[in-house]
Amino acid sequence: MLVVNDATFDQMKKGKASSYNHLFQLKKDSPELAEAFMSLQDKFAGTHFISQLYFYNNNMFVTGLFLYVGLFLGLVFLAATGSILYFKQVAEAYADQEQFSLMKKIGMDKTQITQSISRQIMVIFGLPLLLGILHSIVVLRSYFTSVETGIAWLVLLTIVAYTVMYLIYYCLTVRTYIKVAFSNSNA
Protein backbone atom coordinates (compact mmCIF):
# COMPACT_ATOMS: atom_id res chain seq x y z
CA MET A 1 0.00 0.00 0.00
CA LEU A 2 1.34 3.43 -0.90
CA VAL A 3 0.20 6.75 0.52
CA VAL A 4 0.91 9.68 -1.78
CA ASN A 5 -0.18 13.25 -2.40
CA ASP A 6 -2.92 14.22 -4.89
CA ALA A 7 -0.68 14.87 -7.91
CA THR A 8 1.11 11.55 -7.54
CA PHE A 9 -2.21 9.77 -7.01
CA ASP A 10 -3.58 11.21 -10.25
CA GLN A 11 -0.48 10.06 -12.15
CA MET A 12 -0.76 6.58 -10.68
CA LYS A 13 -4.46 6.36 -11.58
CA LYS A 14 -3.50 6.93 -15.22
CA GLY A 15 -1.61 3.63 -15.21
CA LYS A 16 1.95 4.70 -14.58
CA ALA A 17 2.22 2.49 -11.50
CA SER A 18 0.41 -0.81 -11.92
CA SER A 19 2.27 -2.80 -9.28
CA TYR A 20 0.20 -1.52 -6.35
CA ASN A 21 -2.84 -3.51 -5.30
CA HIS A 22 -4.55 -0.85 -3.24
CA LEU A 23 -4.09 2.88 -3.45
CA PHE A 24 -5.54 5.37 -1.02
CA GLN A 25 -5.53 9.09 -1.45
CA LEU A 26 -4.94 11.15 1.69
CA LYS A 27 -5.44 14.89 1.49
CA LYS A 28 -2.62 16.05 3.77
CA ASP A 29 0.52 14.01 4.33
CA SER A 30 2.06 14.83 7.68
CA PRO A 31 4.61 13.03 9.85
CA GLU A 32 1.91 12.11 12.36
CA LEU A 33 -0.41 10.71 9.69
CA ALA A 34 2.43 8.81 8.05
CA GLU A 35 3.44 7.30 11.40
CA ALA A 36 -0.14 6.29 12.21
CA PHE A 37 -0.57 4.73 8.80
CA MET A 38 2.74 2.88 9.05
CA SER A 39 1.68 1.45 12.42
CA LEU A 40 -1.18 -0.35 10.63
CA GLN A 41 1.38 -2.54 8.89
CA ASP A 42 1.64 -4.80 11.96
CA LYS A 43 -2.10 -5.54 11.84
CA PHE A 44 -2.15 -6.81 8.24
CA ALA A 45 0.11 -9.74 7.35
CA GLY A 46 1.86 -9.62 3.99
CA THR A 47 1.31 -5.93 3.41
CA HIS A 48 3.71 -3.08 3.22
CA PHE A 49 2.61 0.48 3.86
CA ILE A 50 4.68 3.47 2.83
CA SER A 51 4.01 7.17 2.86
CA GLN A 52 5.38 9.58 0.30
CA LEU A 53 6.82 11.65 3.15
CA TYR A 54 8.51 8.58 4.62
CA PHE A 55 9.82 7.55 1.19
CA TYR A 56 11.17 11.03 0.51
CA ASN A 57 12.88 11.29 3.92
CA ASN A 58 14.35 7.81 3.58
CA ASN A 59 15.57 8.55 0.06
CA MET A 60 17.22 11.78 1.19
CA PHE A 61 18.90 9.96 4.10
CA VAL A 62 20.33 7.25 1.84
CA THR A 63 21.46 9.81 -0.74
CA GLY A 64 23.13 11.87 1.98
CA LEU A 65 24.83 8.79 3.38
CA PHE A 66 26.23 7.83 -0.03
CA LEU A 67 27.41 11.39 -0.62
CA TYR A 68 29.12 11.54 2.78
CA VAL A 69 30.89 8.23 2.28
CA GLY A 70 31.84 9.15 -1.28
CA LEU A 71 33.18 12.55 -0.32
CA PHE A 72 35.08 11.14 2.65
CA LEU A 73 36.70 8.40 0.58
CA GLY A 74 37.40 10.91 -2.17
CA LEU A 75 39.19 13.21 0.26
CA VAL A 76 41.21 10.30 1.67
CA PHE A 77 42.26 9.17 -1.81
CA LEU A 78 42.99 12.76 -2.82
CA ALA A 79 45.25 13.28 0.19
CA ALA A 80 46.98 9.96 -0.45
CA THR A 81 47.48 10.67 -4.15
CA GLY A 82 48.73 14.20 -3.51
CA SER A 83 51.17 12.99 -0.87
CA ILE A 84 52.48 10.18 -3.05
CA LEU A 85 53.01 12.55 -5.97
CA TYR A 86 54.65 15.11 -3.69
CA PHE A 87 57.15 12.67 -2.19
CA LYS A 88 57.87 11.05 -5.55
CA GLN A 89 58.66 14.42 -7.09
CA VAL A 90 60.84 15.50 -4.16
CA ALA A 91 62.82 12.25 -4.39
CA GLU A 92 63.13 12.81 -8.14
CA ALA A 93 64.41 16.34 -7.51
CA TYR A 94 67.28 15.00 -5.41
CA ALA A 95 68.13 12.54 -8.18
CA ASP A 96 68.02 15.30 -10.84
CA GLN A 97 70.29 17.83 -9.09
CA GLU A 98 73.16 17.07 -11.47
CA GLN A 99 70.91 17.65 -14.48
CA PHE A 100 69.94 21.09 -13.18
CA SER A 101 73.59 21.90 -12.67
CA LEU A 102 74.21 20.87 -16.27
CA MET A 103 71.31 23.04 -17.47
CA LYS A 104 72.88 26.06 -15.78
CA LYS A 105 76.23 25.32 -17.41
CA ILE A 106 74.71 25.26 -20.90
CA GLY A 107 73.19 28.69 -20.36
CA MET A 108 69.72 28.27 -18.92
CA ASP A 109 68.91 30.82 -16.26
CA LYS A 110 67.00 30.19 -13.03
CA THR A 111 63.70 31.45 -14.52
CA GLN A 112 63.84 29.01 -17.44
CA ILE A 113 64.68 26.09 -15.17
CA THR A 114 61.87 27.08 -12.79
CA GLN A 115 59.39 27.21 -15.70
CA SER A 116 60.58 23.81 -16.88
CA ILE A 117 60.07 22.36 -13.40
CA SER A 118 56.60 23.95 -13.11
CA ARG A 119 55.47 22.53 -16.47
CA GLN A 120 56.84 19.08 -15.69
CA ILE A 121 55.04 18.93 -12.35
CA MET A 122 51.86 20.43 -13.84
CA VAL A 123 51.58 17.47 -16.20
CA ILE A 124 52.16 15.02 -13.36
CA PHE A 125 49.48 16.64 -11.16
CA GLY A 126 47.12 17.75 -13.93
CA LEU A 127 46.46 14.41 -15.62
CA PRO A 128 45.20 12.58 -12.49
CA LEU A 129 43.10 15.60 -11.54
CA LEU A 130 41.55 15.83 -15.01
CA LEU A 131 40.82 12.10 -15.14
CA GLY A 132 39.36 12.20 -11.62
CA ILE A 133 37.07 15.11 -12.50
CA LEU A 134 35.85 13.41 -15.67
CA HIS A 135 35.26 10.15 -13.80
CA SER A 136 33.35 11.96 -11.05
CA ILE A 137 31.15 13.79 -13.53
CA VAL A 138 30.22 10.60 -15.37
CA VAL A 139 29.56 8.56 -12.21
CA LEU A 140 27.67 11.27 -10.35
CA ARG A 141 25.62 12.15 -13.40
CA SER A 142 24.43 8.58 -13.76
CA TYR A 143 23.84 8.28 -10.02
CA PHE A 144 21.78 11.46 -9.76
CA THR A 145 19.82 10.50 -12.88
CA SER A 146 18.84 7.22 -11.24
CA VAL A 147 17.77 8.80 -7.94
CA GLU A 148 16.24 11.86 -9.61
CA THR A 149 17.93 14.28 -7.25
CA GLY A 150 19.26 17.46 -8.81
CA ILE A 151 22.21 18.70 -6.82
CA ALA A 152 24.62 19.71 -9.55
CA TRP A 153 25.88 22.54 -7.36
CA LEU A 154 27.23 19.95 -4.91
CA VAL A 155 29.14 18.21 -7.69
CA LEU A 156 30.56 21.55 -8.82
CA LEU A 157 31.51 22.48 -5.25
CA THR A 158 33.25 19.13 -4.80
CA ILE A 159 35.21 19.53 -8.04
CA VAL A 160 36.28 23.05 -7.02
CA ALA A 161 37.35 21.82 -3.55
CA TYR A 162 39.35 18.93 -5.02
CA THR A 163 40.96 21.25 -7.56
CA VAL A 164 41.96 23.71 -4.83
CA MET A 165 43.49 20.89 -2.78
CA TYR A 166 45.42 19.63 -5.81
CA LEU A 167 46.64 23.17 -6.51
CA ILE A 168 47.93 23.39 -2.94
CA TYR A 169 49.81 20.11 -3.40
CA TYR A 170 51.09 21.34 -6.77
CA CYS A 171 52.39 24.66 -5.39
CA LEU A 172 54.00 22.94 -2.41
CA THR A 173 55.67 20.40 -4.68
CA VAL A 174 56.96 23.03 -7.11
CA ARG A 175 58.37 25.14 -4.28
CA THR A 176 60.11 22.16 -2.66
CA TYR A 177 61.38 20.84 -6.01
CA ILE A 178 62.91 24.22 -6.87
CA LYS A 179 64.57 24.46 -3.44
CA VAL A 180 66.10 21.02 -3.91
CA ALA A 181 67.14 21.71 -7.50
CA PHE A 182 69.04 24.87 -6.53
CA SER A 183 70.30 23.74 -3.13
CA ASN A 184 73.79 22.72 -4.31
CA SER A 185 74.39 25.74 -6.50
CA ASN A 186 75.04 29.40 -6.08
CA ALA A 187 72.29 30.40 -8.54
ZIRAHU-V996491 format. One record per residue. N is the residue number from 1. RES is the residue in one small letter. SS is DSSP state (@ for helix, = for strand, . for the rest). Layout:
n->(N/N)
res->(RES/RES)
ss->(SS/SS)
This chain:
n->(1/2/3/4/5/6/7/8/9/10/11/12/13/14/15/16/17/18/19/20/21/22/23/24/25/26/27/28/29/30/31/32/33/34/35/36/37/38/39/40/41/42/43/44/45/46/47/48/49/50/51/52/53/54/55/56/57/58/59/60/61/62/63/64/65/66/67/68/69/70/71/72/73/74/75/76/77/78/79/80/81/82/83/84/85/86/87/88/89/90/91/92/93/94/95/96/97/98/99/100/101/102/103/104/105/106/107/108/109/110/111/112/113/114/115/116/117/118/119/120/121/122/123/124/125/126/127/128/129/130/131/132/133/134/135/136/137/138/139/140/141/142/143/144/145/146/147/148/149/150/151/152/153/154/155/156/157/158/159/160/161/162/163/164/165/166/167/168/169/170/171/172/173/174/175/176/177/178/179/180/181/182/183/184/185/186/187)
res->(m/l/v/v/n/d/a/t/f/d/q/m/k/k/g/k/a/s/s/y/n/h/l/f/q/l/k/k/d/s/p/e/l/a/e/a/f/m/s/l/q/d/k/f/a/g/t/h/f/i/s/q/l/y/f/y/n/n/n/m/f/v/t/g/l/f/l/y/v/g/l/f/l/g/l/v/f/l/a/a/t/g/s/i/l/y/f/k/q/v/a/e/a/y/a/d/q/e/q/f/s/l/m/k/k/i/g/m/d/k/t/q/i/t/q/s/i/s/r/q/i/m/v/i/f/g/l/p/l/l/l/g/i/l/h/s/i/v/v/l/r/s/y/f/t/s/v/e/t/g/i/a/w/l/v/l/l/t/i/v/a/y/t/v/m/y/l/i/y/y/c/l/t/v/r/t/y/i/k/v/a/f/s/n/s/n/a)
ss->(./=/=/=/./@/@/@/@/@/@/@/@/@/@/@/././././././=/=/=/./././././@/@/@/@/@/@/@/@/@/@/@/@/@/././././././=/=/@/@/@/@/@/@/@/@/@/@/@/@/@/@/@/@/@/@/@/@/@/@/@/@/@/@/@/@/@/@/@/@/@/@/@/@/@/@/@/@/@/@/@/@/./@/@/@/@/@/@/@/@/@/././././@/@/@/@/@/@/@/@/@/@/@/@/@/@/@/@/@/@/@/@/@/@/@/@/@/@/@/@/@/@/@/@/@/@/@/@/@/@/././././@/@/@/@/@/@/@/@/@/@/@/@/@/@/@/@/@/@/@/@/@/@/@/@/@/@/@/@/@/@/./././././.)
